[in-house]
Amino acid sequence: MRRRNWYERGERRFRLILLGILILMLAAIHFIDPSFYPTIYHLSKDGDLHGTIHYLKGFGIYAAFVSFFIDVIINIVGFLPSIFISTANGLIFGLFWGVIISWLAETVGVILSFYIMRTLFRGMAMNLINKSKTLSKLDSYESWQAIAAARAIPYMPNGLITAIAALSSMKFKDYAFGCLLGKLPSTALEVVLGHDVVNLEEHSMRLTIIIILVTVIYGFIWWKTKKQRKSGQNENNQ
């Protein structure tokens, strides 16, 4: 028991140290360039695509790194939309690299957001789960498959999914794996759709085909999920 308590204290201390390092890094960027975070906020809030492209191109050869970092910050915060940066990535770096940069950045962002929530509010979250029958039941169904399915939905609010996962007893590696898988199709769709909407005259046919395919695929998944839930409820009632 004593050894377990010592291990838990050491793990908690380690998490807090990592969190402190992350906060210091973010604070250092503010001191180096006080306009950086306000610029990100306004570009994101306003969805200013042209302003974002102009801002990123101003960093020259470092534009990809800056874009990656901005996307990570947006996904850590959770409530700011990231579609404008995904579209900008596709237009500046091309579809392939635009998807790769956006996918990895968004994945890193939601993983860090989960880590921060777990580090700061884990004790409170676990107490809530233990005291609530509803949350306890919900918690037992959490899995990397569920996270992957939720992350695969384009334009889904990142903060909500992260909060639900952070309140569960899901393992960090399962959450990270689910996000890595789920974020790829949703981010790819966001990049390609944004790119083709801006270049509508050139890619109108591809955009139409993609919209039809996405509607059919996600519609089928929704219908299948609803059917399985209804079947499960009928079995429970019997």
Residue pairs with C-beta under 8 A, 6 or more apart in sequence:
15 115
15 118
15 119
16 119
18 115
18 119
19 115
19 116
19 119
19 120
22 112
22 116
26 73
29 36
29 37
30 36
30 37
37 73
39 55
40 70
40 73
40 74
41 80
42 48
43 51
43 52
43 55
43 84
44 74
44 80
44 81
44 82
44 84
44 85
45 80
47 81
47 83
47 84
48 84
49 84
49 87
49 88
49 198
52 84
52 85
52 88
53 88
53 91
53 92
56 63
56 66
56 67
56 88
56 92
57 63
57 92
59 65
59 66
63 92
63 93
64 93
64 97
64 101
67 85
67 88
67 89
67 92
67 93
67 101
67 105
68 101
68 104
68 105
69 105
70 85
70 105
71 82
71 85
71 86
71 89
71 101
71 102
71 105
71 106
71 109
72 105
72 106
72 108
72 109
72 112
73 109
74 80
74 81
74 82
74 85
74 109
75 82
75 105
75 106
75 108
75 109
75 110
75 112
75 113
75 158
76 109
76 110
76 112
76 113
76 116
77 113
77 159
78 113
78 157
78 158
78 159
78 160
78 162
78 163
79 157
79 159
82 102
82 106
82 158
82 190
83 155
83 190
83 194
85 102
86 98
86 102
86 106
86 187
86 190
86 191
86 194
87 190
87 191
87 194
87 195
87 197
87 198
89 97
89 98
89 99
89 101
89 102
89 191
90 98
90 99
90 102
90 191
90 192
90 194
90 195
91 98
91 194
91 195
91 198
92 98
93 101
95 191
95 192
95 195
98 191
98 195
99 187
99 188
99 191
99 192
102 187
102 190
102 191
103 183
103 184
103 187
103 188
106 158
106 183
106 187
107 176
107 179
107 180
107 183
109 158
110 151
110 158
110 161
110 162
110 179
110 183
111 175
111 176
111 179
113 158
113 159
113 162
114 162
114 165
114 166
114 172
114 175
114 179
115 172
117 125
117 162
117 163
117 166
118 125
118 166
118 172
121 166
122 166
125 166
125 167
126 169
128 135
128 167
129 135
129 136
129 139
129 167
129 168
129 169
130 136
135 167
138 168
139 167
139 168
139 169
142 165
142 168
142 169
142 170
143 170
143 174
143 178
144 170
144 174
144 175
144 177
144 178
144 181
145 178
146 178
147 161
147 165
147 170
147 174
147 175
147 178
147 179
147 182
148 177
148 178
148 179
148 181
148 182
149 182
149 221
150 156
150 161
150 182
151 161
151 178
151 179
151 181
151 182
151 183
151 186
152 181
152 182
152 183
152 185
152 186
153 186
153 218
154 186
154 189
154 190
154 193
154 214
155 186
155 190
156 186
165 175
189 210
189 214
192 210
193 207
193 210
193 211
195 203
196 203
196 204
196 206
196 207
196 210
197 207
200 207
